Structures are given as C-alpha cells and as structure tokens.
C-alpha cells in the first residue's frame, strides 16, 4: 500500500460535498488539465492569462486540497490531471512518496525564488506561502499574546478555530503544533473545556470574528485575514512569539501527464513576475524574492515559525488528525469547573 493510500483517510474528512468547477470535463484529451486548490479566483485568472499568451487549451478543476486529492485517488488508474496546485506541501509530498509526480529539475526561474521553500528533489515548487497563527478583534488584541496565554486561560474572550476536518490550513497548523509542542493534547482539551468552539471552515470562523460572536481565532490563515483588513474590517493578524505554522502552496506535474512540455510551460508561467504579482495581490507571500507583498501584508520578513519537517508531518498527519477529531473536536466535554 502506497503512502498516499495511507494518507488519504486523513484528507477524506475534508471531502464533504464535492463543490468544484470544471471546464470541459469531458474533453477530447488535447487540453492541459489543471487541478487547483484555492484561492479559486487566482487560479482562474492565471489560467486565463496562460491561455491568452500561449493558445493552449486548459481544463480546470478547482476545489479544496482534500477534494483534489480524493479526485486524484479516484483517477489513479485513469489519470487526467497534468498539473496540480496544492494549498498544502504535505499533500504534494504524499504524491511524491507514491511516485506520482514528474521531476522537473533546474527551471530557469528557480534562483529568483525562495529556494528553501521547494522540494530539494525537484518534484514540486512552492508558488507562494501563507502563515497560520491567530486573528483577533482590534479591541481585544494583545501585543504579546502567545499560545500559552490562550491555553492557560489568561485570554479573556471567546475563542474559535476552523475545523481541521474542513480546513487544510487548520489541519496543517494542528500537525505543526503537535510536532512542536508535547503538551498539545492537554492544552487543547483544557481550552475545549473552557469554551473553545469549532467553526465549519475558515469563512465561518472569520464571519464569527467580524460580527463579534468571537474575539479570537486560533489557526487563522493570514492571507484571508489580510483580505478582511484590506476591506476595512477591525481585525488584526497576530503571530505568537513562540511560533506560527508556515503553509507553502506547491505546484507539481503529474507523472502520467500526456503533455509534459505544456505542463512545464504552465509551471514556468506561474513563476513569472506578473503572475507572482497576482499571487501577492491575494495577500499570499509570493515565491519570487523580487515580488513585493501586498501593502496590507507589508513585509517579506517572517515571524518565529514552528519546526518545519514535511516528511515528519506526512508520517504523523493521519494519526494526529484522527486523534484530534476524536479527542478534541468531537469530545463530550464539561465546560467550566468540573
């Protein structure tokens, strides 16, 4: 059994009602087929630009990383995708470990990018990155707020978190936190007893913050919070001093592609300056070092980060997420004093 087959159960809880878009899903096989995790408007804009500049026909499937992985697994013996864009490096690593990616060594643009973000074996390249930390209402934000402050009960306010079963970035955060903090399980169970709620996904958690139902989001992915800030929302993206999780968003060519030249051209296109500018406009951190972040994000300087070991994350993902779902998310807890 391959690593992807063992990893897929951790991703399948994300597949709750396949809501996605596809252009020409019954095409004749001449098109380049691109599967992409969000942001959907970014993927669609990049594909439109690529089609205009190259004349290549592109079929597009947009969904969450979990939905993309489920579709790839369903098509394992009749593969359709040529290029896949993930919102999680762990997903790309699972496909690499299962020998399902095509190596693309030494592209011309790689020296202009954050080389440490890419697969050292050249099977996938990070187009951008996001950080996962906390988001707070402006009137409840504390400059020195750290994870321990919240888990010890010293933050006075209502706390929510996107469900790791629905949010890939929240799942990556939980795995990264588990690899960094031995006390994670006691921390989260204690906070759950104190009133931690789980939102269905990032959008629901953010909506709760905006309307005042909650004062703080744990596991908030920053580009979505910066989008709200750019629109004038009274919220703050906060990176705890003891660390945040980095979530890189890789692009990869599938090993079974029937159009390797067009696939490589599409990967190259994603790292051109105009496309990286589009990436920055979504408040993601672009891979190219010469592309400035959005004015709302403001800097390429990174805050303290959790340890970064994609192989360890892949090896522990299934176990950590299953345990979190059972012991924390679905737990029957007595809130307040026992």
MARTI-775954 format. One record per residue (C-alpha): x, y, z; residue in one letter. Coordinates in pm, whole numbers, padded with zeros to 5 digits, always signed. Layout:
<lumros>
XYZA ...
</lumros>
This chain:
<lumros>
+00000+00000+00000X +00147+00339-00103X +00191+00638+00125X -00090+00824-00050X -00328+00538+00024X -00232+00552+00390X -00254+00932+00399X -00584+00966+00215X -00802+00880+00520X -00668+01195+00689X -00776+01401+00390X -01110+01240+00318X -01294+01417+00604X -01237+01734+00401X -01443+01591+00117X -01787+01693+00235X -02000+01756-00068X -01773+01799-00369X -01821+02159-00470X -01590+02247-00753X -01570+02380-01103X -01453+02214-01416X -01427+02344-01770X -01471+02083-02039X -01461+01786-01804X -01547+01556-02094X -01282+01700-02323X -01106+01518-02603X -00773+01481-02423X -00591+01757-02614X -00621+02015-02335X -00383+02071-02047X -00571+01960-01735X -00505+02168-01422X -00637+02083-01076X -00603+02357-00816X -00683+02421-00452X -00795+02780-00382X -00799+03071-00396X -01018+02992-00695X -01018+03347-00846X -00637+03339-00851X -00623+03004-01032X -00883+03114-01285X -00703+03442-01356X -00367+03269-01404X -00521+03011-01638X -00694+03284-01842X -00363+03469-01879X -00183+03147-01977X -00444+03061-02241X -00423+03412-02390X -00043+03408-02405X +00010+03052-02529X -00308+02946-02706X -00306+02621-02508X -00650+02494-02410X -00683+02433-02036X -00940+02227-01849X -00972+02339-01487X -01092+02171-01168X -01096+02389-00857X -01162+02259-00505X -01002+02216-00163X -00679+02020-00128X -00872+01730+00023X -01115+01724-00269X -00831+01744-00521X -00654+01454-00351X -00972+01249-00347X -01023+01308-00719X -00662+01214-00796X -00709+00893-00599X -01034+00813-00781X -00849+00863-01110X -00539+00672-01006X -00572+00414-01286X -00713+00655-01543X -00524+00977-01464X -00645+01302-01614X -00456+01579-01435X -00136+01716-01586X -00062+01986-01329X -00178+02016-00969X -00159+02322-00742X -00194+02241-00373X -00266+02450-00065X -00056+02205+00139X +00300+02088+00097X +00216+01767+00282X -00027+01670+00004X +00243+01718-00260X +00488+01518-00050X +00236+01231-00030X +00215+01215-00411X +00591+01236-00442X +00635+00949-00197X +00387+00747-00401X +00589+00804-00725X +00308+01003-00884X +00494+01326-00964X +00723+01408-01255X +01060+01556-01165X +01134+01900-01313X +01497+01985-01234X +01667+02325-01264X +01400+02555-01409X +01540+02891-01522X +01348+03093-01264X +01438+02896-00951X +01727+03123-00845X +01484+03416-00825X +01265+03237-00570X +01284+03127-00208X +01482+02810-00280X +01426+02668+00068X +01052+02652+00000X +01085+02396-00280X +01123+02019-00283X +01500+01954-00277X +01446+01668-00524X +01267+01899-00773X +00930+01723-00777X +00731+02027-00663X +00785+02401-00623X +00612+02640-00383X +00433+02916-00572X +00359+03106-00250X +00317+03068+00123X +00078+03164+00398X +00125+03167+00774X -00118+03026+01029X -00140+03200+01365X -00415+03392+01543X -00661+03662+01441X -00824+03895+01692X -01073+04176+01700X -00888+04506+01725X -01035+04589+02065X -00927+04251+02210X -00581+04223+02056X -00281+04190+02290X +00067+04258+02151X +00242+03982+02347X -00032+03722+02308X +00116+03372+02289X -00023+03021+02262X +00042+02960+02632X -00158+03271+02723X -00464+03129+02550X -00420+02770+02664X -00362+02880+03025X -00694+03065+03020X -00539+03413+03052X -00708+03548+02738X -01041+03695+02837X -01266+03642+02540X -01446+03391+02323X -01224+03166+02112X -01297+02971+01795X -01097+02767+01547X -01162+02641+01193X -01226+02268+01197X -00917+02074+01085X -01164+01833+00924X -01277+02113+00690X -00980+02349+00668X -00650+02230+00523X -00461+02522+00678X -00606+02440+01021X -00506+02076+00973X -00151+02180+00882X -00144+02402+01192X -00255+02117+01420X +00012+01882+01281X +00282+02150+01305X +00180+02236+01663X +00180+01868+01760X +00535+01830+01626X +00648+02140+01818X +00463+02111+02150X +00449+01792+02359X +00169+01938+02569X -00064+01995+02274X -00329+01740+02372X -00365+01867+02728X -00359+02226+02601X -00641+02179+02353X -00854+01963+02581X -00828+02224+02855X -00923+02501+02613X -01214+02293+02482X -01342+02261+02838X -01307+02637+02876X -01529+02704+02576X -01332+02663+02251X -01576+02630+01962X -01504+02488+01618X -01629+02665+01309X -01707+02463+00997X -01428+02631+00800X -01219+02948+00772X -01506+03157+00633X -01737+03073+00924X -01466+03146+01182X -01391+03482+01018X -01761+03570+00999X -01792+03499+01371X -01499+03731+01441X -01640+04010+01224X -01983+04012+01388X -01845+03984+01743X -01952+03629+01822X -01585+03553+01887X -01286+03762+01993X -01005+03534+01873X -00943+03271+01605X -00678+03005+01663X -00533+02855+01347X -00619+03160+01134X -00459+03159+00788X -00316+03504+00732X -00399+03584+00369X -00772+03554+00443X -00738+03786+00743X -00537+04038+00540X -00817+04031+00282X -01059+04142+00555X -00817+04407+00681X -00779+04546+00328X -01158+04581+00318X -01151+04782+00641X -01253+04515+00893X -01144+04590+01255X -00935+04275+01294X -00564+04205+01350X -00348+03919+01222X -00125+03808+01509X +00183+03584+01504X +00256+03443+01852X +00616+03493+01969X +00668+03119+02022X +00586+03039+01661X +00338+03014+01376X +00295+02748+01107X +00408+02815+00751X +00189+02661+00482X +00353+02653+00141X +00144+02614-00174X +00326+02393-00425X +00273+02324-00793X +00363+01986-00942X +00345+01792-01268X +00179+01453-01255X +00395+01159-01362X +00127+01034-01602X +00094+01359-01795X +00048+01327-02168X +00155+01688-02221X +00486+01733-02036X +00600+02033-02243X +00276+02226-02187X +00282+02125-01819X +00635+02260-01774X +00535+02578-01958X +00244+02626-01716X +00470+02575-01415X +00717+02827-01560X +00432+03071-01618X +00331+03058-01252X +00673+03192-01154X +00677+03488-01393X +00671+03830-01229X +00318+03922-01348X +00170+03601-01208X +00363+03636-00884X +00220+03987-00864X -00127+03832-00885X -00026+03597-00602X +00081+03894-00390X -00245+04074-00463X -00424+03784-00290X -00215+03870+00022X -00016+03547-00009X +00361+03567+00025X +00496+03521-00330X +00779+03278-00400X +00978+03527-00607X +01203+03737-00386X +01177+04034-00624X +00797+04048-00590X +00683+04270-00305X +00398+04150-00082X +00073+04340-00075X +00076+04669+00112X -00160+04514+00368X +00082+04230+00442X +00366+04479+00425X +00686+04274+00452X +00861+03954+00349X +01016+03928+00695X +00894+03615+00871X +00793+03588+01238X +00913+03295+01452X +00795+02967+01299X +00727+02616+01425X +00974+02349+01323X +00940+02263+00957X +00972+01895+00864X +00743+01794+00579X +00841+01425+00599X +00763+01414+00971X +00435+01595+00905X +00340+01340+00639X +00428+01048+00866X +00221+01181+01158X -00066+01354+00978X -00312+01066+00974X -00259+00977+01341X -00263+01337+01468X -00574+01446+01277X -00774+01135+01368X -00685+01176+01734X -00765+01548+01725X -01104+01485+01566X -01199+01220+01822X -01044+01358+02141X -01081+01734+02085X -01324+01825+01810X -01594+01568+01884X -01523+01539+02254X -01808+01549+02501X -01666+01796+02750X -01787+01957+03069X -01723+02329+03044X -01622+02542+03336X -01545+02385+03672X -01566+02004+03676X 
</lumros>
